Amino acid sequence: MARNVFISFRYSDGHLLKDELASLFDVNVDTVDYSEDEDRSYMSDTSIRNFLYRKLRRSSVTIMLLTPQAIEYKTKRVFNPQTLRYDTVFDDWIYDEIRYSLEYRDGNATNGLVAVYTPEAKPFLITDQTHCCEVCRQVSTVSNVTARNNLIFRNMMNIKPDYKKHRCMGVFDRDWDSYCSLIPYDDFKDNFGHYIDIAFEKRSELYKYNLCKRLQP
Ligand SMILES: [Zn+2]
């Protein structure tokens, strides 16, 4: 099956890994688009949106490459003529790429989303925790995800209660209980087709998830 993906990544510490991810795909069959290191300081919100709609047009799944520098979004201060004060707003390609991926764009349905994190990023994202509970009556190790003001995290563990797959309270199935699954880089590389297929499938079941498409800085 042909796969159409968009790779979102932070240029400063992610561009080599982006090349490695892109090389997994077959140029004759698959379509791979990705972020450009474009100067956006002179672009209006509308031109940024149009630019990204074009970039995203052929894709159905967005892969977010989480390197340490891709966890926090950049912001800027803009003058608000109504309140006569300065507001802080996000000014970051990777924020906009994910936000527009999650939108229903002209003739293009919401993308599936999968986040791939590098070993260097792991300490900022995950701690391992022991799970023991009344429901499953066993002790196991689960990943505890650190809350971040980032669209990836706001779209994790966002399954509506009726559809939750993992039966333990507060424990979420990695593949199905988050609209955006969080996968280690090496696992993803070994089995990328599988993870992309899962993201693709969730895209047709949007009603099961509480999607978050915007954040406040
Ligand atoms: Zn349990």
Boltz pocket constraint, residues with backbone or C-beta under 6 A from the ligand:
constraints:
  - pocket:
      binder: B
      contacts: [[A, 131], [A, 132], [A, 133], [A, 134], [A, 135], [A, 136], [A, 137], [A, 138], [A, 168], [A, 169], [A, 171]]
      max_distance: 6.0
